[in-house]
Amino acid sequence: MKNLTLIFITIILMALPVNQGCNLLDEKSESNVVESYHQSVVDVTLSLDDFIQKAQVYESSNYDKLDAKQSLKVINDFITSGEKLIADVSQMQKSKTKSASTGFKSTADFPCSVCDLAPGDGSGMSPAFMKGIADLIAETKGEVSKIEAKFNNKEITEDQYDAALKQLAKMKTVKAANFGFSAILGTGASGLTGAAISSVGGIGAVMSAPAIIAVVGVGAVVGTGYYLISNWYYGIQKNGLAENQMYVFTAKGKIGDPIPTTLLKNGANLTIAIDGYAPVYIPSFQLPAAGNKKSIEIKSLPLKDAAPGTKIEVCTKEEVYVAQGCSEILYVSGSPSPADPGPGQGVTVTATIFPAVVGCDVAFSITGTDGYSKSSNYQSNSKGQASFYIPGGAAGVYDIVTITASNGMKHTVTYTF
C-alpha cells in the first residue's frame, strides 16, 4: 500500500484513583468476575492462534504424499483445535463483566476517553459467526466418523478409506466457509520475527496501510505479556447475494513487541489483556493518519482492584515516524493479488517493509502443494515495496510464500487456487 502509518500502544501500568462514574468494588466475587474474563481473553487468543496454525496445515498438506494415518492426524488436529476455540469463546461469553460497551466511537473522543473492560456480549464475536465455525467442525468430525465406521466394518478398502479422507480435507475447509482469521504467530524484542498467516486465502487479510502496534509498559516488569483480539465485518458474495462476514485477528507477545496493523481495519474493535492487569475494550478504533505513529496510553489497574463496571482511561498521541536505514525495518508484510486466485490464474505477491526505505533487500520464496518452488531477491522501491510473480496452479493447489527483509524480518502469504 502507498500510505504508511504506525500505531504504538503504550500501556501505563499504574493504579487508577476512583473516577466519578467508576464502580471499583472490593468484593472478592466481583474481582473474580473480571479475572475470569481476563483469562478467557488469554484463552481465546491462544486457541485462535492454534486453530489458525492447524487450519493452515490442514489446508496446505499434500495428501497425495500422506498415508491414511498421517491424513487422519492432520484432520483430527484441525477438529480438536476448532473444538477448543469454540469452547473458549463460549466461556468468554459466560464471563461478561456487565460493561456497557461505551468508549471510543470516533476520533472526536480523542485525545482521552474512558473504555470498558469488555464488550457487552462478553466476546465481541457474533453468535452466527461462532455457530458457523461450530457447524464446520461438527460436520467435519461427523464425516470422519462415518468414513472410519465404514472402514472398520470392512465396507470400504484401505485405499478407499485413504481417498475418502483426502476428499474430505479438500471439501471441509475454512476458506470454503468464507471465515476470516489471521494471527501474528511470533514476535521478538527488536521487531517482528514470526509470520502472519490467514486461513481464508487472503480475504480481508490486508486491511490498512502499513503500521505498527507496540505494547509498551511504563513501569511494568520487563517481559510482561499481552494478548490482543480484534474483529470487524467485511462484505462477501455468498450464493450470489451480498453478506457481511466477521473477520477476527489475534496477537500475543511481550511488552515492546511490534504488531503490524496491515492485518487490522480502520474502525475495528480491540480487546487488550495484559498479564496481571484489567483488560480493556476499545470499540471502533480509528487508525492514525498516514506516516504517523499513534500511542495508545492505557492507564491500567491490577486485576485484584478491578470490578464489573470499572472504566479504564485511554489517551492517544500521534507523531511522525521516520527511519534512517534498512537496519531499522520494524516489519515486512505482504499481500497476494488477486487475493483469492482461480485455477490457472497468476499471482503477484507484493511485499512492503515498514518504515519505507529504498534499496533494502527483499527475498521471496514459494513452495506449492503441487511441488512448484522458486526463490528471487529484489530491492525495495521508494514506497518500501517489491513484487514477486507466481504462475497459476491447478484447482486446490495451496501456495506458501515466505518474504524475508534484509534485517531478517519475515512474513508469510498463503492462498489457494
N, C-alpha and C positions, 0 to 999 in steps of 0.2 A: 504494500500500500504506500501511497505517496506521503501521507501525513505521519508525523512521529509524535507520540505522546508518551508521558511517563506518569505512573502513579506510585507514590510511596505511602504505605500505611505506617504511621508512627504510633506504636502502642505505648502510651504513658501509663505505666503500671503503678498506681498510687491510690490510696484510699480517698474516696469522694466524701465530702461532707453531705449531709442530707439536704437536698434541694427541695424547694417548695414544690409540692405535687408528687414527690417521690415517696414510695412506700417501702422503706427499708426496715423490715421486720426482723426481730431477733429469734423468733421461734425456730427450733431445730427442724421441725417438719417443713416449714416454709423454705428454709435454706436447702433442704434435701430435694425439693422440687426443682430448684434451679440447678443443683448439682446433677440431678438425673437428666435434665435437658442438655446440659453441657456434655455429659458423657454420651448422650445419643448423637450429638453433632459429631463428636470424635468417631463414634462407631460407624455412622453413615459415611463420613469421609473415607475411612479405611475400607469399608466394604464396597463402596462405589469404585474406589481405586482398584481394588482386587477384581471386581466384576469386569471392569473395562479391560484389564490385562488378560483375564481368562477369555473374554469375548474376542479379543484380538487373536489369541492363539486358536480359538475355536473357528474363527472365520478365515484365518490365514494358513491353516495347516494344509499340507499337501497330502490328502488322504490316500492318494494312489500309492504313496510310499509308506503308509502305515498299515499294520495288520489290524484285525478286528479288536484285539485287546488294547492296542495303543489308541485307536479311534475312540473306543468306548471311554477311556480315561479322559481324553480331551473333552468329550461331550459331557461327561459326568462332572468334571471340574467346573465347566460353564454352568451347569444346572445348580451345583452346590453354592457357587459364588452368588448366583442370582437369588437363590432362596435366602441366603444370609442378608443380602441387600434389602430384600422385601421385609424381612423380619426386623431389621434395624430401623427402616423408615417407619414401620408400624409402631415400634417403640417410641420413636421420636414424636409421632402423632399423639401418643398417650402421655408424653412428658411436657404438655403445654404449660407455659408459665403465666397464663392469664394476661398476656400482654395485649395491648390494643392495636399493635402494629402501626403506630404512628411514627413519624421520623422524617427523613429526607424525602420530600415529594418533588422538589425541583431545586434548581440552583439558587432560587430565591431564599431557600432555607439556610444557605451558607453565609458567613463562614462557620457559624456554630449552630448546632441544633441538639435535640435530645432524641435518642433512639431506644427502642425496646430491647428486651433480652431475647425475644423470639417472635417469629411471625404468628399471626392469630391462630392459624390452624396447626401450629406445632412443627411444621416442616417447610412450608412454602411450596411443596410439591403437590400438584393436583391429584386428587383421588383417581381420576380417569387415567392419568399418566402411569401411576403405580399399578393400577389394575391391568393395564396393557402389558407391563413388564411381567406381572404375576401370571397372566394368561399365557404369555410366550413361554415362560419357564415351565409352567404346568403342562402345556401341550407337548413341549419337547420331552419332558420326563415321561409323560404318558406314552408317547410314541416309542421311546426307548424300551419301556416295559413291555409293550406289545411285541416288539422285534425280538427281545430276549425270550419272551414266553414261547414264541413260535420256534425259536432255535432250540430251546430246552425241551420242547415237546417233539422235536425232530420233524417239524412241519416244513422247515427250510434247511438247506445245506449251509455249511460254514461259509462258502463263497457268497451265497445269497444273503446271509446274515451280515457279512462284511459290506456287501454292496448296499444293503438297506441302511446301515449306519452312515455310510458316506453320503447317500442321497439325503438322509435326514439332516445332516450337518449343513448341506448346501441350501436346504429349504428354510429351516427354522433359524433364521439369523436376526441379529439386532437391526441390521441395515434394512432387511426386507420389511421389518415392522415400523420403519421410519422413526426409531428412537434416536434422540440426540444426547450423546455423552462425550465428555472429554476429561482428561486429568493431566496434571503435571506429576510425573512419576518420580522425579528426583531433582533435588537442588543441592547446592553447596554454598559454603560461606562466602565464596568470591564470585558466585554467579550461577546461572542455570547450567547444570551438568547432566541432567536427566533428559528424558524425552517426553514430549506432549503427544498424546495419541487421541484419536477419535474413533469410536466404533461404528460410525454411520457413514463412512466413506466421504467425510468432509462436509456433510450437510450442517450448515450453521456453525462450522468449527472456527473459521476465521471471521470474527465479528467486528473488531475495532482496529484502529490504527495501532502500529507498534507502540507498546507502552510497558511499564513495569509496576507491579505492586511489590513493595518491600516492607515486610513487617519488622519494625524496629522498636525494641522495648527500652524506653528511657527508665533507668533504674531497675530493670529486670535482670535476673540472673542469665548470664550468657548461656545459650543453648536451650532456652525456653521454647517449647514447641507451640505451633499454632495450627489451626485447621480451618479451612475456608470452603464454603459451599455457595455456589451462585446458580440462579435459574432464571429463565425467561422463556417467552414464547416466540416461535418463528413460523412462517407460513409454509405449508407443503401442499402438494396436489395428491389426493387420495381418491381413487375410483372416479377421477375426472372432476372432483369437487375440491374447492379450497378448504383447508382445515388448519387450525392452529395446533402446533405440537410443542411440547415443552422441551427445552434443552437444559441440561444440568452439567455444570463444571465443578470440579473439586480440586483442591490443592492442599498439601501439607508440607511443613518444613520447620526450620528453626528461625528464631528472631534474626533478621538480617538477610534471609534468603529471598531472592527475587522471584516474582511470578509474572510471566508475560501476559499482558492484557489483550493480546491478539485473540485469545480464546474467550474474551468477555464481550458483552454487548452493552452499548450505552443504554442506561435505564434498567439494567438488570438488578436483581436483588442479591445482597451479600449477607451471609451469616458467618461471623468470625468468632472462633472459640480459642482462647489462649490458655495453656495449661495453668490451672490454679486460679483463674480469674473468670468473672462472669462473662458469658457470651454476649454478643451484640448483633442486632439485625438491622441492616440498612437497606430499606426498600428504594427502588427507582434511583439507584445511584448514577450520577452524571459523571462521565469521564472528563478529564481535563482537556483544555484547548491544545491544538496541535503544537508540538515542540516543547510542551511544558511537563513538569513533574508535579504531582499532586500529593501532598502529605495529608493523611487522614489521621488526626490525633485523637485517639480513643482514651478517655480517662477511665480506665478500668478499675474495678474494685475486686478484692478477694471473693471467691465463691462463698466463703463462710459468712460474708456480710451482705450477700445478695438475697433478694426475696422476690416473689411474683409481684409485678407492678413497678419494679425498680426501673428507672430511666438512666441511661448512660449518655453523658455529654460527648459529642463528637464535633471536632473542629477541623477545618481544612485550610490548606495553604498551597498556592500554586507558584511555581517559578520555572524559568527556562533551564533546560538540561543540555549540557554540551559535553563532548568527549574529544580528546586530543589525538587518539590513535587506535590502531587495531587491538592493542592490548587491553583497552578499556571497554571492549564489547561486553555488554551485560547478558545478552542472549541472542539466539538466532531463531527465527520462526520460519514457517513455510506453508504454502498452500498449493493444491493442485488446481489446474484449470483444463477442462471442466472439473468441478468438484465431484461429480458422480458420472464418470465416463461410461458410455455404452460399449458393447463389444467392438473391438477393432478401432476404437477412437483414440487417437494420440493424446498424450497428456503432457502439459508443461508445468513443472513444479518451480515456483518462484520462491527463493529464499530472501529474507530480509533480516539484516543484522541491526541491532539496536544498541547504542545510537548509530545513526547513519554515518559511516566512514567510507570514503572512496579508496579503492585499491587493496582491500583486505581479501585474503584467500578464503574461498568458499568451496568446499568439497562435497560432491554428491555421489551417492552410491545406492543402486537399486537392485533388489532381488525380488523376483516374482515366483509365485507358486507354479508357474509353467517352466521354471528353470532359467528364465532370462535374467541376465545380470549385466551391469555396466557401471563404470565409475568415470567421473570427469571432475576437473578442477577449473574454477573461474575466479575472477576478481570482482568485487562489489563495485557498482557504479556510484554516482553521486547521491543516489537515493538509498544507498546501502543494500542494493538488490543484485541478485544474479539468478539466471534461469537455466533450467535443465529439461531437455525434451526426452520423453519416453514413448516409443511406438506402442500402438494399441495391442491389446491382448484379447484372447478368446473370452467368451462369457464365463463369469465365475472366477477368473484369474484375479488373485489378490497381490498387489504390489506393496512393498515396504521401501520407502525412500529415506535414507539417512543423510542429514545435512550436518556438516561439521565446519564451524568457523575457524579462523586462523589461530585463535587462542583456546581451542578445544571445546567451545560451547557446542552442544548438539541439539537436534530436533528431528523427530520422525514424522513423516507424512505417510498416510495409508489410504488406499482406495481400492475398490473392486470394479472390474469391468462388467 
